[in-house]
């Protein structure tokens, strides 16, 4: 149908231990054309295969001056595939990157940490250049059995050597920013009883003060920075951006409260929940573009989560993000699962996003309902299925149904699974394009399998899924 012959895919993954101090590896992937994954891959591979990784690296470890020293030399390029609308992502090649870290405990309460990195970024259609980063910091750790206070002072220094590109002349530029923060927390415990069982319940308040001065960074390129998802853990990180090209302004205090239910004998965690908010003393005005944005972050977003066992055989998890600037729920999801034993699971999940990318370049409200199941029809025959449905826009995103059989002696098993799923959006026809795939697998115990294995599709699509040939009766 694509009017192409000799379509191919190639993948090579290798890791090597050269000495006790030196290791390395290769991860190389290639396909013959942009539509290869849309035509031949499963839905999960399709979502992960916009940029095919081509990477080689060497890692070195040694004690230096009585402290661990780690270094990595890495080169990385991508085969960048067109999306369904014919657009390519803008991803730089790293040719190469040399990173090093060294951390030493000066005394029981003080740690000196030094991070350094030099990277060559290359792209034929964008401005290329070199970037050097040095980030020394000192952190003090005052703690006892029930609490801690950890002040930290550091200086993040970045230097760029940019190539000429089009009308842009070659130039050098730099950025130096001090970073100061104080992380503190307390863990309180009490005996608790629920459903006739005894637990240890913890109450864990946490405060994180963070300061970084505001500095315009629109004269700096953005080689590898992006905005991190807002979560409970993100409240206690010093930068909301990944990478080293963007550092947001900070004069803020994050406050969080977490509780956990633990087994008093083994320490096993049954359940945890928490809520937190970030308070701004001054607005954060550094946008991803690097400019000082007039729509600064100045109100505290709220995030909450809960996950774990809520009753015998019942499990639930949820996440909620409320945007103070928009005065609206930004994102939430809620899932529940009934899992009385291995091979028996029923699950349901609802996911909402106020402004998510529905398809390439188009943002709107996202509402997804996800139902999944694995259930025995007899002692050796299991049914599996999944329905992922979008209510906005209305469309079935994925349908999966199948049967899995395990031989009574456990010597072999077989499965047949059918899957229909969205591969791309067709804006001209205003509809999704679908693909149907069939997976048949014959598995011989302790040996290899024949056929296309659907177990990875089932594991990702059905929470709590267990391989049929591993279910013990």
C-alpha positions, 0 to 999 in steps of 0.5 A: 500500500505504501508503494515501497519495496524492501522495508527494513528495521535494524536494532543493536544493543550491547553493553560491555565491561572492560575493567572494574572501572570502565564500562560502555555500550551501544544502542543503535536503531534504524528503519527504512522509512518514516511510515515503518512503525505506523505500518508494522509496529504495535501502539506502544512502539509507535508512541516511542519511535518518533526519534530513533536513538543512536548512542554510544558511551563509555563510563569511568569510575574511580575514587579521587582524593578519597571521594567517588569520581564518575565520568561519561563520554557519550555521542548521540544522534537520532533518526528523526521520523516524520509524524503523521502530518509530515513534520520532523522534530527539532532534536540536536545531535550530541557530538560528543558530551563529556560529563563528570561528577565528584562529591566528597564529605568534608565532615559528617554534616557537610558535602562538597559536590562538583558537576561539570559537562562539555557538550557539542550540539549539532544540527544542520537546520539550526544554530549549532554550538558548544556548551560548558557547564560547571555547578559546584555546591555545598550542602549541609545535612543536620539530621536525627532519627525524626527530622532533617534540615539541609541548606545548600549553596551553589553557583551554576555557570554556563558558557556558550560558543555558538557557530554562525548560522544564516544571518546569525553571526558566531558569538560567545555568551555566558550565564552565572546564577547563584542557587540557594535552597533549604530542604527540611522535613519531619517524620512522625509515627503512630500506631493505627488500626484499619479493617481490623489490621494494625499499621504504623502511620507516618505523618511527614510534613516538608518545607523547601525554600528555593532562591534563584535570581531572575535573569533574562536568558533569551540570548541563550539557545535552547539545546536540551531544556523542556518544562517538567510535568508538575507533580508532588516531587517537582515541588522540592526540586530547584529547577522546573526545567530539565537540561541546562539551558533554562533556569527559572527564577525562584523566591518560593516556599514549597510546603507538603504533607505526606502520610504512609501506612506501613506493616509494623513487622516488615515495613511494607508500604500499603498506602501513601497520600500527600498534598502540597503547594508552592508559594511565590514571594516574588513571581517567576517570570523566566519562560521556556523561550528564555525571555522574561514573560509578562504572564509570570508564575506568581500564584501557588499551584496545588498538587495531591496524590494517593496510591496503594491498597484501599481494601483487601484485593482493591488498589487505587491511585490518583493524581490532581493538579490545580492551577492557581493562575488559571483557577482551574483543575489542570490535570487529574487521573483516577484509577481503581483495580480489583486484583484478588490473585495473580491472573485475576484483575479488573481495572478502570481509569479516567484521565483528564487534561485541561490543555493537552496535545490531542494530536500533533500541533492541536491542543484541547481538553483531554478526557480518556476512559480506560477499562482493562481485564485479565480473567480465567475462563477455566483453570487453564484458559484466560481472557484478556481485554482492554478498551481505551475511549476518548470522550473529547473528541469522541473516539475509540483509541484502542481495543484489545481482546484475546485468549491465553492458554496454559497447558495443564503440565505447564510445559507450554502456553499459547496466546492469540490477541487482536488489537485495533488502535489509532495510528494517526490523525487525518485533519483533512478527513477530520478523523483518526486512522486505525490499524488492526494487529494480530499476535499469536505466540507459542511459548515453550517453558524455559525456552524461547517463543515462536510468533509475535509476542503480545505480552509487552502490549498486555503488560502496559495496557492491563495494570496488574497483568500476569503472564499466564504461564507464570500463574501458579495454582 
